[in-house]
Amino acid sequence: MIGLPPDRSAGRLAGRSVTRAAPGGVAAAAPPAGFAERAQPGWSADTRRGALALVAAGMLSALAMPPLCLVPVLWLTLPFLLARIDRSRSVWGAGLAGLAFGFGFYLAGLYWVTDAVLVRAAELWWAVPLAAPLLAIPLALFIAAACALARLAPPGWRRLLLLAACWTLSDLAREFAFTGFPWNPLGSAWEWSGTLGRAMIQPAAWVGVPGLTLLTLLAGLLPALGRRGRTWSLLLLAAWAAAGGARLLDPPRPIGTGPEILLVQGNISETHKFSSAWALQIFRTYLRLTHEGAERAPLPASGAAFVFAWPESAFPGLLDEDPEARRLIMQAAPRAAAGLVGSVRFGADQRPRNSLFVLRPGGSIADIYDKSHLVPFGEYQPKILPVQVVPGGGFEAGPGRRTLHLPGVAPFAPLICYEVIFPGEVASRADRPAWLLNITNDAWFGDSAGPRQHLAAARMRAVEEGLPLARAANTGISAAFDGTGRELGRIGWGRAASLAVQLPGALPPTVFARGGLWLPTLLALAVAGASALPRRRRPAPDFA
């Protein structure tokens, strides 16, 4: 051990402490005020109450997400979060406040992931109580980072702007971090039905859902500034609704005509879906629904093709190895130009793929699309987790998203399940499709908020890109939307049915379709820059 040099200053310090030494040689100097409270292990009662209040506020904020879309709760919870950041003593404390808020928000908003674990409860019983919390914690870190950075700005409107900007940027980061999970951004809270709801989501055509997230945060945080802030919040909402309404009153004209598509929803439970004992019955169900739907479907519009779509992994076998099954599928809808069927397949490396098969009349395979963006812990096993959760290591990812071209059918972009939740990543700019097709299997999540939130994400992609979107889901909700998000038809959750929908043509490329995620990113950076503007100094009074 290295000691202090024996100089006079050290001696004076030692002498001063020795004169007040208590028995045993322990100095009796009085500690600073409040030291005892800060030195106690654990959190104080006030800190625990504050953390629980933040978790509760986050859970209340989840009511703003689909399917409830109770957006006004954000006008209570976001100012409360900002107030807790103001009360925090450090950047670290502000980050912890954001962590508690984010944990409550994602825990309540993603509770339905537990349903997916219950499907395999016999193997993963230990994960049933852990699934939602373990997903909420890493997602909450993004909000924690935003709150910590916001603490660097002075209180008031500068901190408000920086919090809104950093939260938006952290949401954009969620699209890429750990393979991406941009589920339930605040911008998707405006999934209201009716004309007002459609008006509020129209600006997604210019700034995407990340831009709507920024606007939502600004509008929700402004009331924290008092009466003037509440006025600005109302003005922002009024301008937002007016801009969206103007787009609906004078919408861009569609280009051409999309196909008439028959959406087939088999309503097969997840426990039966991959059971060999149920395979024949599942196949017959889809054949019957396809045949009945094709018989009822009206003739498509002039110049449009007729196609049908089965959901993700709908075929209960290996479709590429079963030519007789492919022939029977196309025979169920004789006038169809193409059948779009979800099925698992094995590549040359004997690894499974989650695929969409494009069948032509007679049953030949015209094209195959392999899902490229897989669900972590659901479809593939990330190396960071030592416990084997995904059987066999999961699926192999495809080479990437692309536009499929078929003779007589307008080109389309296939999106399998999870791939539809990524803003700016659903359509090629170099080879723009005329419509989007989303096939999915939401049976994993039961009759919960999960399928509704997934449907809301799909609708937002239609508005962002200005492209009609058709969605075929195993247990629901199957639906179709035009390029402004107007619903063209749906099959509710838990029904076995088919629905024919005439898709309109694509709208001209939107601003967001051209610029992508750069637009909301630059907008958020501009707001962050505005938070750094110097304060306007008032002139000193002149007493001369």
N, C-alpha and C positions, 0 to 999 in steps of 0.2 A: 504494500500500500504506500502511495506517495503522500507525504504530509506537506503542510504549509511551511514556508521558510520562517525561521525564528526572527521576524523583524518586529519593530515596535508596534506597528498597527495590529499585528496578530496578537501581541501581548495585551494591548488595550482591550481588544474584543474579548479575549479570554478572561481578563480581569473583570470586565463588566458583567459577564455571565456567571462567573464563580461567586460573586458577591451575593447573587440572588438564588444560589443553588439550594434546592430542597434536599432533605435527607436522601442519601443514595446517589447523589451527584446529578439528579435530573433538574434541569433549569426550570424555574417557576415563572418565567416570563409569560404574561397573558397573551393568548392567541388573538388574532384579529377577530372583529365582530363577524358572526355568521360562519366562522370556520367550522364549528362543530356540526352545523347542519350540512355543510357541503362535504364534510369528511365521512359522514355516515354511509355505510355500504348500501347499495341498492338505490332505487328511486324513492323520492319523497312521495307522500300521499298526494300532494298537488300535481306532481309530475305524472303519476299513474292516472289520476283523474283526467289530466289533459290528454294523455295518450289514448285513453279509452274514448274520450269525446271525439278525437280526431278519427279513430277507427269508425265510430258510429256515423260521423259526418261523411266519411268515404262510402260507407254502406248505403247511406241515404242518397248519395249522389248516383249510385248505380240505378236508382229508380228512373233516372233520366234516359237510360239506355233502352233500346227495344227489348221487349215489345211494349212496355208501359210508356216510355217517352215522356215522362213527367219532367220536362225541361225546367220549369220554374224552381224546382228544388235546388238547382245550381246557383240561383240568386241568393240562397241562404248559405249553402255549404262552401262555395268558393270564397266569399268574403270572410267566412269564419277561418278558413285555412290561411288566408292572407294575414288576418289578425294574429294568428298563432306564430306565423313567421316573424311578424313585427315584434312579438313578445319574446322571441328566442334571443338568447344572449350571444349566439355565435352562428357561423355558417353550419357547424356540426349540428347544433340544435334545430336549425331550420330544416336540415336534411332529415333528421329524425321525425320531425313533424310531417314532412312529406311522405316518409316511409309509412307512418301509421295511417295517414289518410289513404295512400295508395293501396295499402294492404286491405283496408276495409272496402275500397272501391272494387278491386278485382276479386276479392273473396265473394262478395255478394253478386257481382256481375257474371262470374264464371263458376258459380256453384254447380252448374249442370255437368261439369267434367266428371263429377262423382258417378253419374249415371253410366259413363263409359267404363269405369272401373268395375261397377257392379255387374256388368255383363260377364266379366271374368273373375267374379268374386271368389270362386273356389281356389284360384291360383293367386290372386292379388288381394286377398282379404285384408292384408296388413296395410295396403295403400288406400283403402276406402276413406278413412278419416284424414288422410294426408294429402290427397290429390289436389283439392282446391287450394289449401294453404300453401303447398309447395309450388304451385303455379303462381299464386298471388305475390309471394315474396319477391322473386326476381323481377316481376313486372312492376312492383311498387318501387323498386330501385330507380326506375326511370323518372317517376314523379319526385322521388327524394332528391335526385340530382338537380331537377329543375328548381325545386324549392331552395336548395342550398345555394345555387347560383343567384337566385332572386335576392337572397339576403345580402348580396354584395352591393346592391343598389340602395340609394337612400329611400326611406319610407315615403309613401305617397304614390303619385302616379308613375314615377320612375320604376319603383319596385313592382307595381302592377304590370307595367308593360314588359319588364324583363321576365316576370313569372309566366305571362302568357306566351312570350316568344320561346323561352326555354322549354316549357311544357310541349309546345308544338314541335320543336326540334327533337325532343326526346321521343315523341310519338313517331316521328319520321325515322329515328334510329331504330325503333322497334321493328321496322320493316326489314331490317338487315341483320341486326344482332342475333346471334345464335340461330341462324337460318331464318329468322323472322317470325313475329307473331303480332301483327298490327290489329288485334281484335278489340272491338269496342272503343274506338277513338271517340272523343266527345263530339266530333262533327257528325257522327251517325245518330245523335240524339234527336235529330229533326225528322225522323221517320214517321211523321204524322200522316194520317189518311186525309183525303180531301184536297181541295185546291190550295189551301194555305200551306199544307205540308209539302205539296209539290213545289210551291213557290219558294219555300225556304231551302230546298235542296238544289235549286237550279244553279246557284253560284258555284257548285261543284264542277260545272262545265268550264269554269275559268280557273279556279284555284284548287280543285280537288277536295276530297274530304279533309286532308290535312289543313287546307285553308279554312274550311268550315270549323275545324277545331279551334283555330286561332280566333276566329270571329266569336265563337261561343265563349271562349275564355275571357275575351275582352268584355263582351256584354255581361257576363256573369260576375266579373270582378269589379266593374265600374261602380256598382252601388256601394262598395266599401268606401268610396270617397265622399259619401254624404249626398245631400240633395242634388248638387250639381252633377255628381257621378251618376245618380239615377236618371237624370235628364239625358245625359249623354248615352246611357245604355238604351233608353227608349228610342232615341234618335237613330242609333246604330241599327236596332232591330227594324225600325220603320224603313230605313234605307235598304236594308237587306231584303225585306219582303217586297219592296217596290221593284228592286232590280230583278228578283226572281219572277215576280208577276209580269214584268215587261217581257221577259223571255217567253213566258207561256202565252201571252197575248199575241206575240208576233214570233212564233217558233220558226226555226230554219226549215226549209222544205226538204223532205226526204229525197234521197237519191235512189231511184229504182224501186224495186219491190223485193222484200225478203221472201223466204219460203213459207209455205204452210207447214207447220210442224205439229206432230202428234206427240204429246208428252204422256208417257206411260208410267204410272206409279203403282207398283205391285203391292206395297205395304207388307213387306216380309220382315218379320221380327229378326233381330240380330242373332238370337239363339238358334234360329232355323236356317239362317242365310247360308252358312257353310257346312250344313249337315248333309251328308250323302243320302240319308233317309228321306230328306225333303227335296232333293234336287229335282226330281221329275215333276213333282207338284208345283214347285216354283217356276219351272220352265213352262209348264202348261198354263199357269196363271198369266205369265207375260204374253204368251201367244194368244190367249183368249182376249185379254185386254187390248192388244194391238189390233186383232181382227175386228173386234166390236167397234173400236175407235175409228179405224179406217173406213168401216162401212157407214158410220154416221157422219164422218167429216165431209163438209161441202167441198166442191171443186175449188182448187186454189185460184187466186187471182191470175189474170192474164199474164203469162210470162213467168209465173212462179212455179217452183217445184213443190212436190209433196214429199216430206221426209218424216221419219219417226225417231224418237230418242228413248232409250232405256237408261235407267240410272247407273251410277257407279257400281261396278262389279255385280250387275244384275244377272248376267248369265252364270248359272251355278256349275261351271266347269271350265274347260280350256277351249275357248271358241276357235282359236286358230288350228286346233287339232280335231275339230268336229265339223266336217263339211256338211253332213246331213242336218245338223242343228242349224247351220247357217242358211241352208236351203229352206227349212221350215220357217225360220224367222222371216225371211223375205216373202215367203208364200202367204204369211198372215196378212200382209198389206201389198197386194199385187201391183197397185199403181204407184207405189213408193219409188222415188228415184234413188233413195239411199236409206239405209238403216244405221243408226248411230247407237252402238251397243257397248256398255261397259262390261269389261271382263278382265280377269287376271290372266297373264300369260308368262311364260318362261322364255328368257333369251338364250342365246347360244352359250352363255356362261352359266346356265341353269339357275340364274337368279330370277325371282318373280318381279313382274312389273304390274303396276296399276294402270290399265290401258283403256283407251277408247278405240273400238273397231269401227271402221267405215265399210259397210257392206253394200254391194251393188245388187241389182236384180239377178236372181239365180244363186246368190250366196257367195260370190267371189269377194275377196278382201281388196278394197281399193286403197286403203291407207290405214295406218295404225299410229295413234298418238300415245306416248308413254308419259305419265305424270312426272313432271320434273321437280316440282316443289313439294317435298314430302313433309308430313307432320312429324316433328320431333317427338320421340317417346310413343308415338302412335303407329307410324309407318316405317320408322327406322330408328336404330339404336345409337344415340350420340355416344361418343367415346368417353365423354366426361363422367358418365354414370357407370359405376362399377357393377351395379346389380342388373342382371338381364331382365328387361321388362318386355321387349318386343320379341315374340317368338321367331327363332331362326335369324334374328338380325334385321327382319323387316324386308322392305322392298328395295329395289334398285331404282335410282332416279333416271328419268329420261334425259335426252340431250338438251332439251329446252323447249320453250313455247314457240309455236309457229302457226301460220295461217294455212288451213287445208283448202285445197281447190278440187272441185268435182265437176265433171261435165254437166251442165244444165242446172247446177245448184250454186247459189251465191256463196262466195268464199266465207269461211267462218273460222273463228278462233276457239278451240276447245279448252275448257277449264275444268279440271277434275277436282271437285270438292274444295279443299283448302285454298286452291290457287286463286279463287275469285275474291279473296279478302285483301289483295295487295293492290292499292291504288297505283296507277301508272305502270302496271306490270302485266296487263291482260291482253293488250293488242299491240301488234307490231306497227311501228311508224313507217317502216320501209315497205311493208306488204299489208296495208290496212285491210282488215276483214270487213264484210258487210253486216255481220251479226256475231253475237257471242253465244256459245252453248256451255252451260254449266251442268254437269252431271254430278250427283252427290249421293251419299248415304248418310243421313242424319239419324238413323235408327239408334246409333250409339248413345244419343243424348236424350232419348225419350221425349215425352210431351212436355218440354221445358222451354226456357227462354233460348236455349242454344239454337234450335232450328230457326227461330224467328230472327235472331241476331244474324245468323248466316244468310238468310233471305234478304235482310236489310242491306248487308254488304254487297250482295249481288245487284240489288237495285241501284245502289250508289255507283257501281261500275258502269252501268248503262248510262247514267247521267254524265259521268265524267268523260266518257268516250263518245257520247252521242250515238250509241249503237243499240239496236234492239237486242234484248237478251232473253233466251229461253232457258228454263231450269227444270231438269227432270230429277226428282228426289225419290228415293226408295220408299220411305214412309211419309214423305212430305217435308216441306211444303213445295209442290211443283207450281211454277208460275211463269209468266212472260211479261216483259215490260218493253215499252218503246224507248227511244233515245232521250226522252224527257222524264223517264221514271213512271209514266202512266201505266197502270196495271192493265194488261190485256186479258187476263184470265188466270185462275188458280185452281188447284186441287188441294183442299185442306189437309192438315196433318191427320195421319191414321186412317186414310181411305185408300181402297184399291179402286183405281179409276183411270181413265184416259181422257185427254182434253186436246182438241185440235184448235190451234191458234194461228191466225194469219199474221205473220210478222211484217211490219212496215219496212220501208227502206231505211238505210242509214242516213243520219244527218251529216252535214259537212263536218270535217274534223273540228272538234272544239279547241278552245285555247289550251285547255289542259292536255288534250290528246296530242297537241303539237309540242308543248313545252314540258310536260311531265312533272316530276317532283321538284324540278328546279324552281318552278313558280312559287309554291308555298314555302320552299326553303328560303328563297330570296325575300319573300314577304316577311317571314319570321325574323330573318336577320335585320331587315329594315326596322322592324318594331324594336328589336333589341338595341339597335343603334340609337333609336329615338330615346331610349331610356338613359342613354349616356349624355344627352344634351346638357350643357352647363346650366346651372340655375341663373335665372335673371335677377341680377342684383338691383335692389331698390336704391335710388340715390339718397345719400345721407342728407338729413335736414340741414338747411342753412340757417344758422342762428345769428348771422352777422347783421 
